[in-house]
Every structure is written in C-alpha cells, then in structure tokens.
Amino acid sequence: MDMDFSQVKSKFLTAALRVVNDPRVMKLISHPTVMNMVTKGLNFKDKIDATVKIWKEDN
C-alpha cells in the first residue's frame, strides 16, 4: 500500500461527506435532541483540546 497520509485523509473525508449528505442521515442529525448532543460533545472536545494545549505548553 503506497498511499500517503493526505490521500487517506481525503478518501476518509469524501466517504464521510457521502454519509452525511444522505437525506436519512441529515434528517436524524437535524433532530433537536441529536443536535443538542452533538453541540455538547463538541464543547467537551474543545475543553479537552484546550487542556491538552496548556499541558503541552507547560512542558
């Protein structure tokens, strides 16, 4: 297998976009409960990223 990271990343993102653009998936994602959970998850991820960044700066 002779692929570099950018090719793998591109293929992964293309596949993810195909899934997200499916009308059935869009209907599920747009449900208020799901959107609320996604937003909370992204906020939590941002807090973890900020904490990791602080830890890296201390070292």
N, C-alpha and C positions, 0 to 999 in steps of 0.2 A: 504494500500500500504506500504509494508515493504522493501523499497529499500534505500540504502544509496547513497550519492552523487556520489561516484565513479562508481557505476553501471549505474546511469542515464547518467553520462558523457560518459561512454564507449558506451552505446547504441546510444547516440546522435552522437558521432564521427563515429561510424560504419555506421549509416544511411547517414551522410554527405559524407563519402568516397564512398558509393554506388552511390550517386547522382553525385559526381564529376567524378567518373570513367566511367560514361555513355558517350559513344562516341559523342552523340549530344551535351552534356554539354561541353565536352572537346573542341569540335570544336568552340563553342561560346566563351568559356573562352580564347582560344588561339588567337582569333581575336585581331589584334594590338590595336584597339580602346578600347576594353574591358580591355586588359592587362594594357594599359596606365591608365585607370580609376581606376583599382584595385591598381596599384602601387601608384597613388596619394592618394587614400584612406588609404592605409597602412602607407604612410609617414605622413599623417594628424593624424592618430591614434597614431603613435609613438610620435608626438609632444604633443598631449593631454596627453598621458601616462607620458611623462617627466615632463610636467607642474604639473600634479596631484602629482607626486612623490616629486617635490620641495615643493608644498604646504603642503604635509604631513610631510616633514622634518622640515618645519618652525614651525609646531605646536608641 
